[in-house]
Amino acid sequence: MGKDFYSTLGISRDASQDDIKKAYRKMAVKYHPDKNPGNHEAEDKFKDVSEAYSVLSDEKKKSMYDQFGEAGLKGGPAGAGGYSDFGFDLSDALRTFMNGFGGFGGFDDIFGGSQGGGGRRGPQRGGNLKIKVKLTLEEIHTGVEKKIRIKRMDKCDKCSGSGTEPGTKLKSCPTCHGSGEVRQVQRSFFGQVVNVQQCSTCHGEGKIPEKSCTKCGGSGRLKESKLVTVKVPAGVATGNYITMRGEGNIGMRGAPFGDLVILFEEKDHDHFTRNDNDIYIDMHLSPAEAALGTEIKVETLSGAVKMVIPSGTQSGKLLRMKNKGLPDPHGGRTGDQIVRIRVDIPTKLKGKLSKLYAELLKEEIASKSVKERFTKIE
């Protein structure tokens, strides 16, 4: 059945766009990561409601979803209207949040920052990493497990991520005086606007090392190399991605890790061409094989299989091999392998073969009238 976006937002299926937006705003503010630092359950809920809103607030996507459910949004490699669901990650959710609130000045109003204690204070998770993984059609056909070495910011082993030189302590940040945030008051045509930003000195923590760690310079992190195992689902396509939680960069001074986003890219194949979950291949036949019919081995992604070619097969004919294509990563139908017939006309004839074609030509001329040689162009 897929995800129930209406249930996620707590609204009925006949809800208006205004109702959808109100429900989303209420829940997005409640579960926003800035209000729930380090709370993974709240972050997951924030991503769920943002994903639901991104679909239901778009009339085209909403219409597809109402008719066909979640599967209707994933009809192709990138889905209907660009919808892809190999992970609606935090960056997608935050982008939806900013669009949903109009993007004007609004964190003070949303989080009550003007009254002291906005949601930006506290350790900020590390940045996400994005890498591309190239896959062959054979790997996409079965799914594959790949080991990939990445470089990321990891915990400093000398200070255990605190950023302080061992034996020293933390002190109140002189820039924000321990609040973790810096406020700027600006006057505009609309009146006075208070802009609250994370303190760049302490990165929202309110404290800085009394003496910085000599190995990491007080950041609490160092660039390290790590081997990660990526489990690639069968049937993925170029542009699909998965998110590995907690495998990105670590935040400053022991803040949580960001995520690792694995973007898939399909390699060109020597023989096969892909169209959604179907794959295509050309099979070359001699005129005799096409006229008389034959049995021939056909390459598939899972090995060679025998295929019977009917007599009288024309060049350009498409023969379908059921379920020999790629699996649907969303659980839909498995694709087919389409074999396109190419009848190769010999360009040079020698010896006995030349005589046989000459005899064949005489027989064909004798058996076919001039009228039979022409047909109307459709």
C-alpha atoms as a printed R data frame, in Angstrom:
    type eleno elety resid chain resno       x       y       z
1   ATOM     1    CA   MET     A     1   0.000   0.000   0.000
2   ATOM     2    CA   GLY     A     2   2.881   2.413   0.610
3   ATOM     3    CA   LYS     A     3   2.869   5.465   2.839
4   ATOM     4    CA   ASP     A     4  -0.363   7.175   3.919
5   ATOM     5    CA   PHE     A     5   0.562  10.844   3.603
6   ATOM     6    CA   TYR     A     6  -2.863  12.024   4.803
7   ATOM     7    CA   SER     A     7  -2.518   9.996   7.998
8   ATOM     8    CA   THR     A     8   1.032  11.302   8.482
9   ATOM     9    CA   LEU     A     9  -0.295  14.880   8.554
10  ATOM    10    CA   GLY     A    10  -3.418  13.906  10.519
11  ATOM    11    CA   ILE     A    11  -5.860  15.195   7.893
12  ATOM    12    CA   SER     A    12  -8.719  13.766   5.830
13  ATOM    13    CA   ARG     A    13  -8.425  12.988   2.112
14  ATOM    14    CA   ASP     A    14 -10.735  15.902   1.243
15  ATOM    15    CA   ALA     A    15  -8.574  18.445   3.100
16  ATOM    16    CA   SER     A    16  -8.021  21.754   1.313
17  ATOM    17    CA   GLN     A    17  -4.569  23.109   0.463
18  ATOM    18    CA   ASP     A    18  -4.967  25.544   3.344
19  ATOM    19    CA   ASP     A    19  -5.705  22.651   5.736
20  ATOM    20    CA   ILE     A    20  -2.696  20.732   4.398
21  ATOM    21    CA   LYS     A    21  -0.377  23.682   4.934
22  ATOM    22    CA   LYS     A    22  -1.684  24.391   8.454
23  ATOM    23    CA   ALA     A    23  -1.281  20.750   9.498
24  ATOM    24    CA   TYR     A    24   2.234  20.611   8.077
25  ATOM    25    CA   ARG     A    25   3.359  23.852   9.727
26  ATOM    26    CA   LYS     A    26   2.135  22.714  13.126
27  ATOM    27    CA   MET     A    27   3.886  19.346  12.956
28  ATOM    28    CA   ALA     A    28   7.048  20.637  11.256
29  ATOM    29    CA   VAL     A    29   7.637  23.182  14.027
30  ATOM    30    CA   LYS     A    30   6.997  20.527  16.680
31  ATOM    31    CA   TYR     A    31   9.500  18.021  15.245
32  ATOM    32    CA   HIS     A    32  12.081  20.393  13.718
33  ATOM    33    CA   PRO     A    33  15.677  19.258  14.516
34  ATOM    34    CA   ASP     A    34  16.505  22.670  15.977
35  ATOM    35    CA   LYS     A    35  13.844  22.082  18.630
36  ATOM    36    CA   ASN     A    36  14.904  18.491  19.194
37  ATOM    37    CA   PRO     A    37  18.719  18.352  18.999
38  ATOM    38    CA   GLY     A    38  20.025  14.788  18.980
39  ATOM    39    CA   ASN     A    39  16.503  13.286  18.936
40  ATOM    40    CA   HIS     A    40  16.528  10.862  15.974
41  ATOM    41    CA   GLU     A    41  12.864   9.914  16.423
42  ATOM    42    CA   ALA     A    42  11.815  13.557  16.098
43  ATOM    43    CA   GLU     A    43  14.093  13.957  13.087
44  ATOM    44    CA   ASP     A    44  12.499  10.936  11.380
45  ATOM    45    CA   LYS     A    45   9.037  12.340  12.108
46  ATOM    46    CA   PHE     A    46  10.131  15.718  10.698
47  ATOM    47    CA   LYS     A    47  11.262  14.012   7.487
48  ATOM    48    CA   ASP     A    48   7.997  12.042   7.247
49  ATOM    49    CA   VAL     A    49   5.735  15.091   7.563
50  ATOM    50    CA   SER     A    50   7.913  17.079   5.166
51  ATOM    51    CA   GLU     A    51   7.765  14.286   2.589
52  ATOM    52    CA   ALA     A    52   3.977  14.101   2.943
53  ATOM    53    CA   TYR     A    53   3.683  17.869   2.494
54  ATOM    54    CA   SER     A    54   5.997  17.891  -0.535
55  ATOM    55    CA   VAL     A    55   3.560  15.538  -2.283
56  ATOM    56    CA   LEU     A    56   0.172  16.823  -1.084
57  ATOM    57    CA   SER     A    57   1.041  20.488  -1.648
58  ATOM    58    CA   ASP     A    58   1.871  19.801  -5.305
59  ATOM    59    CA   GLU     A    59  -1.349  19.377  -7.308
60  ATOM    60    CA   LYS     A    60   0.262  17.133  -9.934
61  ATOM    61    CA   LYS     A    61   1.895  14.813  -7.397
62  ATOM    62    CA   LYS     A    62  -1.227  14.854  -5.215
63  ATOM    63    CA   SER     A    63  -3.395  13.792  -8.174
64  ATOM    64    CA   MET     A    64  -1.046  10.889  -8.990
65  ATOM    65    CA   TYR     A    65  -0.943   9.864  -5.323
66  ATOM    66    CA   ASP     A    66  -4.739  10.034  -4.939
67  ATOM    67    CA   GLN     A    67  -5.229   7.789  -7.982
68  ATOM    68    CA   PHE     A    68  -2.414   5.268  -7.625
69  ATOM    69    CA   GLY     A    69  -0.989   5.673  -4.136
70  ATOM    70    CA   GLU     A    70   2.734   5.969  -3.508
71  ATOM    71    CA   ALA     A    71   3.484   3.670  -6.465
72  ATOM    72    CA   GLY     A    72   1.992   6.269  -8.791
73  ATOM    73    CA   LEU     A    73   4.819   8.642  -7.860
74  ATOM    74    CA   LYS     A    74   7.482   6.105  -8.803
75  ATOM    75    CA   GLY     A    75   6.588   5.089 -12.320
76  ATOM    76    CA   GLY     A    76  10.083   5.550 -13.670
77  ATOM    77    CA   PRO     A    77  13.709   5.749 -12.657
78  ATOM    78    CA   ALA     A    78  13.178   9.161 -11.097
79  ATOM    79    CA   GLY     A    79   9.442   8.800 -10.540
80  ATOM    80    CA   ALA     A    80   6.556  10.994 -11.607
81  ATOM    81    CA   GLY     A    81   7.305  14.676 -11.429
82  ATOM    82    CA   GLY     A    82  10.867  14.012 -10.323
83  ATOM    83    CA   TYR     A    83   9.809  12.113  -7.202
84  ATOM    84    CA   SER     A    84  12.519   9.741  -6.012
85  ATOM    85    CA   ASP     A    85  12.310   7.785  -2.765
86  ATOM    86    CA   PHE     A    86  15.640   6.201  -2.065
87  ATOM    87    CA   GLY     A    87  15.679   8.366   0.996
88  ATOM    88    CA   PHE     A    88  13.814  11.621   1.674
89  ATOM    89    CA   ASP     A    89  16.765  12.853   3.705
90  ATOM    90    CA   LEU     A    90  17.141  15.713   6.152
91  ATOM    91    CA   SER     A    91  18.337  18.164   3.497
92  ATOM    92    CA   ASP     A    92  15.163  17.470   1.463
93  ATOM    93    CA   ALA     A    93  13.038  17.978   4.577
94  ATOM    94    CA   LEU     A    94  14.733  21.245   5.521
95  ATOM    95    CA   ARG     A    95  14.355  22.543   1.960
96  ATOM    96    CA   THR     A    96  10.638  21.692   2.078
97  ATOM    97    CA   PHE     A    97  10.399  23.426   5.473
98  ATOM    98    CA   MET     A    98  11.958  26.633   4.176
99  ATOM    99    CA   ASN     A    99   9.661  26.627   1.137
100 ATOM   100    CA   GLY     A   100   6.635  25.917   3.338
101 ATOM   101    CA   PHE     A   101   7.343  28.894   5.570
102 ATOM   102    CA   GLY     A   102   8.128  31.275   2.746
103 ATOM   103    CA   GLY     A   103  11.780  31.724   3.745
104 ATOM   104    CA   PHE     A   104  11.348  35.333   5.071
105 ATOM   105    CA   GLY     A   105  13.089  36.026   8.291
106 ATOM   106    CA   GLY     A   106  11.028  33.502  10.017
107 ATOM   107    CA   PHE     A   107  12.888  31.562  12.651
108 ATOM   108    CA   ASP     A   108  12.190  34.124  15.362
109 ATOM   109    CA   ASP     A   109   8.460  33.790  14.763
110 ATOM   110    CA   ILE     A   110   8.594  30.028  14.374
111 ATOM   111    CA   PHE     A   111  10.803  29.200  17.336
112 ATOM   112    CA   GLY     A   112  10.196  32.221  19.572
113 ATOM   113    CA   GLY     A   113  13.799  33.400  19.254
114 ATOM   114    CA   SER     A   114  12.998  37.013  20.151
115 ATOM   115    CA   GLN     A   115  12.010  35.906  23.645
116 ATOM   116    CA   GLY     A   116  15.323  34.261  24.376
117 ATOM   117    CA   GLY     A   117  16.356  30.684  23.757
118 ATOM   118    CA   GLY     A   118  15.795  30.057  20.044
119 ATOM   119    CA   GLY     A   119  16.160  26.558  18.700
120 ATOM   120    CA   ARG     A   120  19.646  27.028  17.267
121 ATOM   121    CA   ARG     A   121  21.591  26.657  20.490
122 ATOM   122    CA   GLY     A   122  23.424  23.443  21.153
123 ATOM   123    CA   PRO     A   123  25.748  21.109  19.251
124 ATOM   124    CA   GLN     A   124  25.162  21.147  15.493
125 ATOM   125    CA   ARG     A   125  25.434  17.824  13.707
126 ATOM   126    CA   GLY     A   126  28.189  17.412  11.169
127 ATOM   127    CA   GLY     A   127  27.740  17.977   7.480
128 ATOM   128    CA   ASN     A   128  26.525  15.313   5.078
129 ATOM   129    CA   LEU     A   129  28.864  13.630   2.607
130 ATOM   130    CA   LYS     A   130  27.815  12.752  -0.933
131 ATOM   131    CA   ILE     A   131  29.546  10.204  -3.128
132 ATOM   132    CA   LYS     A   132  28.755   8.536  -6.452
133 ATOM   133    CA   VAL     A   133  28.842   4.793  -6.920
134 ATOM   134    CA   LYS     A   134  29.000   3.450 -10.477
135 ATOM   135    CA   LEU     A   135  27.193   0.167 -11.110
136 ATOM   136    CA   THR     A   136  27.046  -2.327 -13.970
137 ATOM   137    CA   LEU     A   137  23.682  -3.640 -15.192
138 ATOM   138    CA   GLU     A   138  24.635  -7.041 -13.810
139 ATOM   139    CA   GLU     A   139  25.120  -5.511 -10.339
140 ATOM   140    CA   ILE     A   140  21.846  -3.613 -10.635
141 ATOM   141    CA   HIS     A   141  20.081  -6.832 -11.695
142 ATOM   142    CA   THR     A   142  20.974  -8.746  -8.532
143 ATOM   143    CA   GLY     A   143  21.770  -5.997  -6.052
144 ATOM   144    CA   VAL     A   144  25.283  -5.823  -4.688
145 ATOM   145    CA   GLU     A   145  27.291  -5.074  -1.580
146 ATOM   146    CA   LYS     A   146  30.196  -2.698  -2.143
147 ATOM   147    CA   LYS     A   147  32.997  -1.638   0.165
148 ATOM   148    CA   ILE     A   148  33.944   1.996  -0.368
149 ATOM   149    CA   ARG     A   149  36.672   4.018   1.272
150 ATOM   150    CA   ILE     A   150  35.623   7.531   2.233
151 ATOM   151    CA   LYS     A   151  37.409  10.474   3.818
152 ATOM   152    CA   ARG     A   152  35.453  12.219   6.552
153 ATOM   153    CA   MET     A   153  35.911  14.337   9.646
154 ATOM   154    CA   ASP     A   154  36.114  11.987  12.637
155 ATOM   155    CA   LYS     A   155  36.638  12.337  16.390
156 ATOM   156    CA   CYS     A   156  40.073  13.529  17.482
157 ATOM   157    CA   ASP     A   157  41.739  10.688  19.358
158 ATOM   158    CA   LYS     A   158  43.753  13.036  21.595
159 ATOM   159    CA   CYS     A   159  40.909  15.074  23.093
160 ATOM   160    CA   SER     A   160  38.136  12.483  22.447
161 ATOM   161    CA   GLY     A   161  36.275  15.076  20.387
162 ATOM   162    CA   SER     A   162  36.005  17.749  23.098
163 ATOM   163    CA   GLY     A   163  38.434  20.155  21.404
164 ATOM   164    CA   THR     A   164  40.136  20.898  24.726
165 ATOM   165    CA   GLU     A   165  43.734  20.098  25.536
166 ATOM   166    CA   PRO     A   166  43.729  17.181  28.005
167 ATOM   167    CA   GLY     A   167  43.789  18.528  31.578
168 ATOM   168    CA   THR     A   168  42.033  21.802  30.703
169 ATOM   169    CA   LYS     A   169  38.366  22.848  30.816
170 ATOM   170    CA   LEU     A   170  35.737  24.697  28.786
171 ATOM   171    CA   LYS     A   171  34.915  28.366  29.373
172 ATOM   172    CA   SER     A   172  31.998  30.618  28.437
173 ATOM   173    CA   CYS     A   173  32.131  31.902  24.850
174 ATOM   174    CA   PRO     A   174  33.141  35.606  24.866
175 ATOM   175    CA   THR     A   175  31.255  36.317  21.624
176 ATOM   176    CA   CYS     A   176  27.774  35.132  22.638
177 ATOM   177    CA   HIS     A   177  28.355  35.147  26.430
178 ATOM   178    CA   GLY     A   178  27.256  31.524  26.706
179 ATOM   179    CA   SER     A   179  23.944  31.809  24.825
180 ATOM   180    CA   GLY     A   180  25.148  29.979  21.726
181 ATOM   181    CA   GLU     A   181  23.540  32.548  19.427
182 ATOM   182    CA   VAL     A   182  24.156  36.022  18.104
183 ATOM   183    CA   ARG     A   183  21.341  38.491  17.398
184 ATOM   184    CA   GLN     A   184  21.289  41.262  14.871
185 ATOM   185    CA   VAL     A   185  18.529  43.877  14.796
186 ATOM   186    CA   GLN     A   186  17.731  45.345  11.398
187 ATOM   187    CA   ARG     A   187  15.205  47.935  10.359
188 ATOM   188    CA   SER     A   188  13.305  47.450   7.146
189 ATOM   189    CA   PHE     A   189  10.169  48.667   5.402
190 ATOM   190    CA   PHE     A   190   8.248  46.056   7.407
191 ATOM   191    CA   GLY     A   191   9.602  47.286  10.731
192 ATOM   192    CA   GLN     A   192  12.205  45.902  13.074
193 ATOM   193    CA   VAL     A   193  13.509  42.428  12.232
194 ATOM   194    CA   VAL     A   194  15.552  40.397  14.706
195 ATOM   195    CA   ASN     A   195  17.883  37.949  12.997
196 ATOM   196    CA   VAL     A   196  19.119  35.183  15.299
197 ATOM   197    CA   GLN     A   197  22.093  33.176  14.106
198 ATOM   198    CA   GLN     A   198  24.272  30.476  15.543
199 ATOM   199    CA   CYS     A   199  27.408  31.872  17.152
200 ATOM   200    CA   SER     A   200  30.320  31.262  14.766
201 ATOM   201    CA   THR     A   201  32.857  31.215  17.604
202 ATOM   202    CA   CYS     A   202  31.390  28.387  19.692
203 ATOM   203    CA   HIS     A   203  29.168  26.874  16.965
204 ATOM   204    CA   GLY     A   204  26.066  27.126  19.157
205 ATOM   205    CA   GLU     A   205  27.518  25.411  22.215
206 ATOM   206    CA   GLY     A   206  27.959  28.513  24.368
207 ATOM   207    CA   LYS     A   207  31.401  27.322  25.490
208 ATOM   208    CA   ILE     A   208  34.872  27.175  24.007
209 ATOM   209    CA   PRO     A   209  38.048  25.396  25.134
210 ATOM   210    CA   GLU     A   210  40.102  27.134  27.769
211 ATOM   211    CA   LYS     A   211  43.060  25.776  25.835
212 ATOM   212    CA   SER     A   212  42.538  24.224  22.427
213 ATOM   213    CA   CYS     A   213  43.705  20.702  21.671
214 ATOM   214    CA   THR     A   214  47.095  20.929  19.958
215 ATOM   215    CA   LYS     A   215  46.299  18.061  17.599
216 ATOM   216    CA   CYS     A   216  42.914  19.186  16.189
217 ATOM   217    CA   GLY     A   217  43.183  22.932  16.882
218 ATOM   218    CA   GLY     A   218  40.109  22.908  19.127
219 ATOM   219    CA   SER     A   219  37.616  21.553  16.594
220 ATOM   220    CA   GLY     A   220  37.520  18.103  18.182
221 ATOM   221    CA   ARG     A   221  37.847  16.415  14.802
222 ATOM   222    CA   LEU     A   222  40.390  15.244  12.248
223 ATOM   223    CA   LYS     A   223  40.146  13.998   8.677
224 ATOM   224    CA   GLU     A   224  40.272  10.217   8.632
225 ATOM   225    CA   SER     A   225  39.805   7.424   6.094
226 ATOM   226    CA   LYS     A   226  37.060   4.869   6.691
227 ATOM   227    CA   LEU     A   227  35.841   1.769   4.839
228 ATOM   228    CA   VAL     A   228  32.035   1.591   4.637
229 ATOM   229    CA   THR     A   229  29.851  -1.206   3.311
230 ATOM   230    CA   VAL     A   230  27.070  -0.085   0.973
231 ATOM   231    CA   LYS     A   231  24.165  -2.461   0.314
232 ATOM   232    CA   VAL     A   232  22.786  -1.534  -3.108
233 ATOM   233    CA   PRO     A   233  19.165  -2.656  -3.689
234 ATOM   234    CA   ALA     A   234  18.389  -4.477  -6.937
235 ATOM   235    CA   GLY     A   235  16.802  -2.419  -9.699
236 ATOM   236    CA   VAL     A   236  18.180   1.026  -8.877
237 ATOM   237    CA   ALA     A   237  18.761   3.587 -11.632
238 ATOM   238    CA   THR     A   238  20.949   6.614 -12.245
239 ATOM   239    CA   GLY     A   239  19.827   9.396  -9.924
240 ATOM   240    CA   ASN     A   240  18.504   7.097  -7.175
241 ATOM   241    CA   TYR     A   241  20.239   7.330  -3.812
242 ATOM   242    CA   ILE     A   242  20.278   5.918  -0.300
243 ATOM   243    CA   THR     A   243  21.236   7.651   2.935
244 ATOM   244    CA   MET     A   244  23.482   5.997   5.519
245 ATOM   245    CA   ARG     A   245  22.716   7.576   8.871
246 ATOM   246    CA   GLY     A   246  25.663   8.749  10.949
247 ATOM   247    CA   GLU     A   247  28.339   8.008   8.337
248 ATOM   248    CA   GLY     A   248  29.035  11.630   7.355
249 ATOM   249    CA   ASN     A   249  31.273  14.193   9.059
250 ATOM   250    CA   ILE     A   250  31.244  14.501  12.832
251 ATOM   251    CA   GLY     A   251  30.141  17.867  14.203
252 ATOM   252    CA   MET     A   252  32.399  20.299  15.999
253 ATOM   253    CA   ARG     A   253  33.566  19.250  19.454
254 ATOM   254    CA   GLY     A   254  31.743  15.950  19.684
255 ATOM   255    CA   ALA     A   255  28.446  16.959  18.033
256 ATOM   256    CA   PRO     A   256  26.586  14.144  16.201
257 ATOM   257    CA   PHE     A   257  27.686  12.775  12.847
258 ATOM   258    CA   GLY     A   258  25.989  13.839   9.638
259 ATOM   259    CA   ASP     A   259  24.852  11.354   7.000
260 ATOM   260    CA   LEU     A   260  26.463   9.753   3.970
261 ATOM   261    CA   VAL     A   261  24.417  10.042   0.776
262 ATOM   262    CA   ILE     A   262  25.186   7.368  -1.850
263 ATOM   263    CA   LEU     A   263  24.166   8.486  -5.349
264 ATOM   264    CA   PHE     A   264  23.932   5.714  -7.944
265 ATOM   265    CA   GLU     A   265  25.162   5.996 -11.509
266 ATOM   266    CA   GLU     A   266  24.663   3.296 -14.134
267 ATOM   267    CA   LYS     A   267  27.557   2.340 -16.414
268 ATOM   268    CA   ASP     A   268  26.984   1.911 -20.145
269 ATOM   269    CA   HIS     A   269  26.718  -1.737 -21.172
270 ATOM   270    CA   ASP     A   270  28.419  -3.296 -24.195
271 ATOM   271    CA   HIS     A   271  25.260  -5.120 -25.349
272 ATOM   272    CA   PHE     A   272  22.181  -4.038 -23.413
273 ATOM   273    CA   THR     A   273  20.224  -0.791 -23.454
274 ATOM   274    CA   ARG     A   274  17.921   0.008 -20.523
275 ATOM   275    CA   ASN     A   275  14.436   1.531 -20.694
276 ATOM   276    CA   ASP     A   276  12.941   1.728 -17.184
277 ATOM   277    CA   ASN     A   277  13.014  -1.911 -15.999
278 ATOM   278    CA   ASP     A   278  13.109  -3.409 -19.517
279 ATOM   279    CA   ILE     A   279  16.372  -4.128 -21.315
280 ATOM   280    CA   TYR     A   280  16.919  -4.294 -25.073
281 ATOM   281    CA   ILE     A   281  19.401  -6.222 -27.181
282 ATOM   282    CA   ASP     A   282  19.854  -6.713 -30.936
283 ATOM   283    CA   MET     A   283  20.053 -10.233 -32.373
284 ATOM   284    CA   HIS     A   284  21.638 -10.616 -35.823
285 ATOM   285    CA   LEU     A   285  20.282 -13.374 -38.118
286 ATOM   286    CA   SER     A   286  21.166 -14.507 -41.614
287 ATOM   287    CA   PRO     A   287  18.392 -14.407 -44.243
288 ATOM   288    CA   ALA     A   288  18.182 -18.209 -44.103
289 ATOM   289    CA   GLU     A   289  17.775 -18.234 -40.311
290 ATOM   290    CA   ALA     A   290  15.045 -15.601 -40.495
291 ATOM   291    CA   ALA     A   291  13.223 -17.387 -43.332
292 ATOM   292    CA   LEU     A   292  13.413 -20.945 -41.991
293 ATOM   293    CA   GLY     A   293  13.443 -20.248 -38.284
294 ATOM   294    CA   THR     A   294  16.105 -21.424 -35.874
295 ATOM   295    CA   GLU     A   295  17.056 -21.909 -32.232
296 ATOM   296    CA   ILE     A   296  19.745 -19.634 -30.878
297 ATOM   297    CA   LYS     A   297  21.335 -18.751 -27.543
298 ATOM   298    CA   VAL     A   298  20.533 -15.279 -26.259
299 ATOM   299    CA   GLU     A   299  22.575 -13.448 -23.638
300 ATOM   300    CA   THR     A   300  20.622 -12.227 -20.591
301 ATOM   301    CA   LEU     A   301  21.758 -10.556 -17.377
302 ATOM   302    CA   SER     A   302  21.549 -13.934 -15.651
303 ATOM   303    CA   GLY     A   303  23.309 -15.987 -18.362
304 ATOM   304    CA   ALA     A   304  22.614 -17.369 -21.850
305 ATOM   305    CA   VAL     A   305  19.246 -19.026 -22.573
306 ATOM   306    CA   LYS     A   306  17.831 -20.725 -25.691
307 ATOM   307    CA   MET     A   307  15.281 -18.877 -27.814
308 ATOM   308    CA   VAL     A   308  13.214 -20.243 -30.703
309 ATOM   309    CA   ILE     A   309  13.057 -17.926 -33.731
310 ATOM   310    CA   PRO     A   310   9.856 -18.581 -35.745
311 ATOM   311    CA   SER     A   311  10.134 -19.066 -39.505
312 ATOM   312    CA   GLY     A   312   9.444 -15.943 -41.523
313 ATOM   313    CA   THR     A   313  10.706 -13.573 -38.834
314 ATOM   314    CA   GLN     A   314  11.129 -10.073 -40.254
315 ATOM   315    CA   SER     A   315  13.979  -7.669 -39.578
316 ATOM   316    CA   GLY     A   316  12.966  -5.214 -36.860
317 ATOM   317    CA   LYS     A   317  10.568  -7.619 -35.120
318 ATOM   318    CA   LEU     A   318  10.608  -7.437 -31.310
319 ATOM   319    CA   LEU     A   319  10.568 -10.682 -29.336
320 ATOM   320    CA   ARG     A   320   9.791 -10.454 -25.619
321 ATOM   321    CA   MET     A   321  11.425 -12.555 -22.901
322 ATOM   322    CA   LYS     A   322   9.207 -12.237 -19.825
323 ATOM   323    CA   ASN     A   323  10.803 -11.322 -16.501
324 ATOM   324    CA   LYS     A   324  14.326 -11.272 -17.914
325 ATOM   325    CA   GLY     A   325  14.726  -7.556 -17.284
326 ATOM   326    CA   LEU     A   326  15.423  -5.683 -14.055
327 ATOM   327    CA   PRO     A   327  13.487  -5.952 -10.773
328 ATOM   328    CA   ASP     A   328  11.490  -2.976  -9.539
329 ATOM   329    CA   PRO     A   329  13.147  -1.598  -6.374
330 ATOM   330    CA   HIS     A   330   9.713  -0.515  -5.118
331 ATOM   331    CA   GLY     A   331   8.232  -4.006  -5.387
332 ATOM   332    CA   GLY     A   332   6.447  -3.636  -8.731
333 ATOM   333    CA   ARG     A   333   6.698  -5.906 -11.748
334 ATOM   334    CA   THR     A   334  10.010  -7.245 -13.009
335 ATOM   335    CA   GLY     A   335  10.921  -5.918 -16.426
336 ATOM   336    CA   ASP     A   336  11.332  -7.935 -19.623
337 ATOM   337    CA   GLN     A   337  14.159  -8.431 -22.078
338 ATOM   338    CA   ILE     A   338  13.267  -7.255 -25.571
339 ATOM   339    CA   VAL     A   339  15.151  -8.911 -28.439
340 ATOM   340    CA   ARG     A   340  15.144  -6.891 -31.658
341 ATOM   341    CA   ILE     A   341  15.796  -8.924 -34.818
342 ATOM   342    CA   ARG     A   342  18.350  -7.649 -37.325
343 ATOM   343    CA   VAL     A   343  18.529  -9.620 -40.587
344 ATOM   344    CA   ASP     A   344  22.004  -9.171 -42.047
345 ATOM   345    CA   ILE     A   345  22.116  -9.115 -45.855
346 ATOM   346    CA   PRO     A   346  25.467 -10.418 -47.142
347 ATOM   347    CA   THR     A   347  27.516  -7.834 -49.043
348 ATOM   348    CA   LYS     A   348  30.029 -10.251 -50.568
349 ATOM   349    CA   LEU     A   349  29.192 -13.694 -51.930
350 ATOM   350    CA   LYS     A   350  31.754 -16.270 -52.980
351 ATOM   351    CA   GLY     A   351  31.816 -19.777 -54.389
352 ATOM   352    CA   LYS     A   352  28.973 -22.116 -53.560
353 ATOM   353    CA   LEU     A   353  27.087 -19.510 -51.547
354 ATOM   354    CA   SER     A   354  26.987 -17.188 -54.571
355 ATOM   355    CA   LYS     A   355  25.535 -19.964 -56.748
356 ATOM   356    CA   LEU     A   356  22.905 -20.825 -54.125
357 ATOM   357    CA   TYR     A   357  21.744 -17.209 -53.943
358 ATOM   358    CA   ALA     A   358  21.613 -17.028 -57.729
359 ATOM   359    CA   GLU     A   359  19.362 -20.120 -57.842
360 ATOM   360    CA   LEU     A   360  17.233 -18.711 -55.018
361 ATOM   361    CA   LEU     A   361  16.816 -15.454 -56.934
362 ATOM   362    CA   LYS     A   362  15.553 -17.288 -60.028
363 ATOM   363    CA   GLU     A   363  12.991 -19.179 -57.971
364 ATOM   364    CA   GLU     A   364  11.808 -16.030 -56.206
365 ATOM   365    CA   ILE     A   365  11.436 -14.081 -59.451
366 ATOM   366    CA   ALA     A   366   9.505 -16.908 -61.024
367 ATOM   367    CA   SER     A   367   7.115 -17.204 -58.074
368 ATOM   368    CA   LYS     A   368   6.342 -13.509 -57.527
369 ATOM   369    CA   SER     A   369   4.407 -11.237 -59.876
370 ATOM   370    CA   VAL     A   370   5.301  -7.568 -60.471
371 ATOM   371    CA   LYS     A   371   2.112  -6.514 -58.677
372 ATOM   372    CA   GLU     A   372   3.139  -8.358 -55.512
373 ATOM   373    CA   ARG     A   373   6.366  -6.369 -55.279
374 ATOM   374    CA   PHE     A   374   4.658  -3.074 -54.416
375 ATOM   375    CA   THR     A   375   2.451  -2.006 -51.521
376 ATOM   376    CA   LYS     A   376   0.847   1.268 -50.553
377 ATOM   377    CA   ILE     A   377   2.843   3.532 -48.215
378 ATOM   378    CA   GLU     A   378   0.881   3.902 -44.977
